[in-house]
């Protein structure tokens, strides 16, 4: 019988600490009112990992965001999302976050951008055959990126949030659930109960990278998101999004809301559901993200 707690089992499933990143080089330039850092990391296995960071030009210490890029079957985008955006976004967010006063880091996930080969399918199969998962590797790499960000002299380590859309959303609240130093998390368009998705067949719309054997025996997504309590969390979904159908959102929300209520933090869970929205950022979502970050990250609470 497994004597590990659900929290410890989740940390093991997410392979925390097993995928460290080391910084190799940094190039700094200035754009229109903000600075850009182009970063080169390397994994313990020697794989190059591209990073992009935007920040205020000021040298003052600032709150920060770990921004996790999306999937969208656009394997060519990767970390370019920070500066160039993607079709599901209203526009690039890296410059906007810098102008709001945040240091924002994005690293490139395996199977995307300069890491496009081996591809998602090949990487996932190799991981599964070795008793691991590609999603677990992704969460562990993001934890390493979070720790690197927290160690910067220009970052207020106690005020680092996580943000993501789609794949970045799921990885974001998974990371926040098991990394207690995450101050808050805002995520768009990828919050749903997996068991309900399986029952309806909607699970097959999600990428194979997301497969973690036995995850549902550890915790549902609603419970995982609830582990973030009492820290602030923004959940934004569209009811016309086929990846997050209403029944799957309802089930997850019941569990997450219960966790926040038990933690005495119901007011720190913000939910935005748009009846006519699909798998895209909307103006209301962007406004909600900016307001959420202003409230919980830009100033001390």
Buried (B, 14 or more C-beta within 10 A) or exposed (E): EEEEEBEEBBBBBBBBEBBBBEEEEEEEEEEEEBBBBBBBBBBEEEEEBBBBBBBBEEEEBBBBBBBBBBBBEBBEBBBBBBBEBBEBBEEBBBBBBBEBBBBBBBBBBBBBBBBBEEEBEEBBEEBBEEEBBBBBBBBBBBBBBBBBBBEBEBBBBEBBBBBBBBBBBBBBBBBBBBBEEBBBBBBBBBBBBBBBBEEEEBBEEBBBBBBBEEBEEBBBBBBBBBBBBBBBBBBBBBBBBEBBBBBBBBBBBEBBBBBBEEBEBBEBBBBBBBEEBBBBBBEEBBEBBBEBBEBBBBEEE
